[in-house]
Amino acid sequence: MVPRAAQLVGIGVLAGVFSALFGVGGGIVIVPFLLVLRFAQRRAAATSLAAILFSSIAGAATYAAHGQVKPGAAALVGLPAVAGVLVGTDLQQRLSARRLAYLFALVLAAVAVRLLL
C-alpha cells in the first residue's frame, strides 16, 4: 500500500496540474480524493482550502510572470470571495455531513454537465 504522505503528495500534484491547466478550483480535485482517503467531509474541505492557498500563490505568480493576470479583475472577484468563504464556512457547519456530501456531488455533476455542453 502507498504511504499516506505519498498519497497526499499525489493529490497535490493532480490538483496543481488541473488547476493550472483548466483554471478549475483545486477543491474539485482535492476534496473527492481526500474523501476516498476517508477524510471527513468538513476536514476534507478545510484541508483543501488550506492547500489551495499555496497553489493559488504559485499559479498566480507564474501567470503574472507571463502577463496573464488582471489585478483589478482578480480583486473584484477575490475580495468578495472572502465574504463568500465566511458565509459558506458558517453554512457548512450547520448542514449535516450527508446533506453536505449530496450538495457537493450536485455541484460536481453540474460542473461536469456544463463542461460537456
C-alpha positions as CSV (number, residue, x, y, z in Angstrom):
1,M,0.0,0.0,0.0
2,V,1.2,3.5,-0.8
3,P,2.1,5.6,2.3
4,R,-0.4,8.2,3.3
5,A,2.1,11.1,2.7
6,A,2.8,9.9,-0.8
7,Q,-1.0,9.7,-1.5
8,L,-1.4,13.3,-0.3
9,V,1.5,14.5,-2.4
10,G,-0.1,12.8,-5.4
11,I,-3.4,14.5,-4.8
12,G,-1.5,17.8,-4.6
13,V,0.3,17.2,-7.9
14,L,-3.0,16.3,-9.6
15,A,-4.8,19.3,-8.1
16,G,-2.0,21.6,-9.2
17,V,-1.9,20.3,-12.8
18,F,-5.7,20.5,-13.2
19,S,-5.9,23.9,-11.5
20,A,-3.2,25.4,-13.8
21,L,-4.3,23.6,-16.9
22,F,-8.0,24.2,-16.8
23,G,-8.4,27.0,-14.2
24,V,-10.6,24.9,-12.0
25,G,-10.5,25.2,-8.3
26,G,-8.2,22.7,-6.7
27,G,-11.0,21.7,-4.4
28,I,-12.8,19.9,-7.2
29,V,-9.9,17.6,-7.3
30,I,-8.7,17.6,-3.7
31,V,-11.9,17.1,-1.8
32,P,-13.1,13.9,-3.7
33,F,-9.6,12.3,-3.3
34,L,-9.5,13.2,0.4
35,L,-12.9,11.6,0.8
36,V,-11.5,8.5,-0.8
37,L,-8.7,8.6,1.9
38,R,-11.5,8.6,4.5
39,F,-11.2,12.3,5.5
40,A,-14.5,13.6,7.0
41,Q,-16.3,15.9,4.6
42,R,-15.6,19.0,6.7
43,R,-12.0,18.1,7.3
44,A,-11.6,17.5,3.5
45,A,-13.0,20.9,2.7
46,A,-10.9,22.7,5.3
47,T,-7.7,20.8,4.2
48,S,-8.5,21.6,0.6
49,L,-8.9,25.3,1.3
50,A,-5.6,25.4,3.2
51,A,-3.8,23.6,0.3
52,I,-5.3,25.9,-2.3
53,L,-3.6,28.8,-0.6
54,F,-0.2,27.6,-1.7
55,S,-1.2,26.5,-5.2
56,S,-3.0,29.8,-5.8
57,I,0.0,31.8,-4.9
58,A,2.3,29.7,-7.2
59,G,-0.2,29.7,-10.1
60,A,-0.9,33.4,-9.9
61,A,2.8,34.3,-9.7
62,T,3.5,32.1,-12.7
63,Y,0.6,33.5,-14.8
64,A,1.7,37.0,-13.7
65,A,5.2,36.4,-15.0
66,H,3.6,35.7,-18.4
67,G,1.5,38.8,-18.2
68,Q,-1.8,37.0,-17.9
69,V,-3.2,38.3,-14.6
70,K,-5.6,41.2,-14.5
71,P,-5.1,42.5,-10.9
72,G,-8.3,44.7,-10.9
73,A,-10.5,41.8,-12.0
74,A,-8.8,39.5,-9.6
75,A,-9.5,41.9,-6.7
76,L,-13.1,42.3,-7.8
77,V,-13.6,38.5,-7.7
78,G,-11.2,37.7,-4.8
79,L,-12.3,40.2,-2.2
80,P,-16.0,39.4,-2.3
81,A,-14.9,35.7,-2.3
82,V,-13.5,36.2,1.2
83,A,-17.0,37.1,2.3
84,G,-18.4,34.1,0.5
85,V,-15.9,31.8,2.2
86,L,-17.0,33.2,5.6
87,V,-20.7,32.6,4.8
88,G,-20.0,29.2,3.3
89,T,-18.0,28.0,6.2
90,D,-20.7,29.1,8.6
91,L,-23.3,27.3,6.5
92,Q,-21.2,24.2,6.2
93,Q,-21.1,23.9,10.0
94,R,-24.9,24.0,10.1
95,L,-25.5,21.3,7.5
96,S,-25.4,17.6,8.2
97,A,-22.5,15.7,6.7
98,R,-24.9,13.7,4.5
99,R,-26.5,16.8,3.1
100,L,-23.1,18.4,2.5
101,A,-22.0,15.4,0.6
102,Y,-25.1,15.5,-1.6
103,L,-24.7,19.2,-2.3
104,F,-21.0,18.7,-3.3
105,A,-21.9,15.8,-5.6
106,L,-24.6,18.1,-7.2
107,V,-22.0,20.8,-7.7
108,L,-19.6,18.3,-9.3
109,A,-22.3,16.9,-11.6
110,A,-23.4,20.4,-12.6
111,V,-19.8,21.4,-13.5
112,A,-19.4,18.2,-15.5
113,V,-22.5,18.8,-17.4
114,R,-21.6,22.4,-18.1
115,L,-18.1,21.4,-19.3
116,L,-19.6,18.8,-21.7
117,L,-22.1,21.2,-23.3
